[in-house]
Amino acid sequence: MRVQVAGIELANPVIAASGTFGYGVEFEEIVSLQRIGAFVTKGISLQPMKGHPSPRIVQTAAGMLNAIGLQNIGVEEFIARKLPALKRYPRARVIVNVFGSTAAEYVAVIKRLNEAEGIAAYELNVSCPNVHAGGMAFGSDGGSLEFLVREAKSVATRPLIVKLSPNVTSIVQMAKIAAAAGADALSLTNTFLAMSIDVEARRPRLSNITGGLSGPAIKPIALRMVYEVARSVQVPILGMGGIVTAEDAVEFLLAGATAVQVGTASYADPRATERLAHGLESWCRSHGVEKVRSLTGALEIPGDAGGH
């Protein structure tokens, strides 16, 4: 079940996604942090952020909308209060999601994290659709993305994963830019910009008006994006978007992902990541798959001699 992502060995390819798993320690009594491949922390900024006022989560027919606004305790508190507790799990792989409103803020957060122990990699969040500065602004402009990734890579002492926005004209173009600028891996995809309206009140259901759509509703689109990007870049891909079952995870692997991230499913089932890790192993065993990494890019397309 082991896979390699940007030089990091994971016990299995199932990762808890950012924003759905707290800082990891909140789940330690629910999920075995050493039985999942890794987990990604909430987005960490230079200074603490309060996020948006409620309501900021809305259920949809096949998923949810969120406009949390990247609420977090800031890098100093994260290093002082959260990281030390994770030392109890030496085999846990901790990926820290990093963001800022300017490139200088991203760089400052990474420099501070470089001094801390117990971190496996950084995930550069250039794709949050529900903040007014930074976030998706970097991920939707090629020049800004290239500049930010180069700046972050120049100071990062750990592998740099770039989490791309699906809210762009060409996800392949943005993936190529990020990879050429130095990304060691790519996370695909973040949430889709969306909204919901209360027809009785004639008002948006989210205080931020719009938010990010996640869950099974986005899976077919996210899967298509992973497939297209995997055929266009050479760096590993962490696929995500509506993964609920082991079969969902297998689909992303076949499309070209090296590992998968599980997010919204954890809201319905806090043990979703560990359940999926076990489920994926059982699926491989029942289908005669000796090494899970053999599934990556193994999609068979009739008449396609140039597949991934």
Helices and strands as residue ranges (DSSP letters): E 3-5, E 8-10, E 14-16, G 25-27, E 38-40, E 57-60, E 63-66, H 75-77, I 78-82, H 83-86, E 94-98, H 103-114, E 121-125, H 136-139, H 142-155, E 160-163, H 171-180, E 185-188, E 192-195, E 197-198, E 203-204, E 210-214, G 216-218, H 219-230, E 237-240, H 246-255, E 259-262, H 265-268, H 272-286, G 292-295
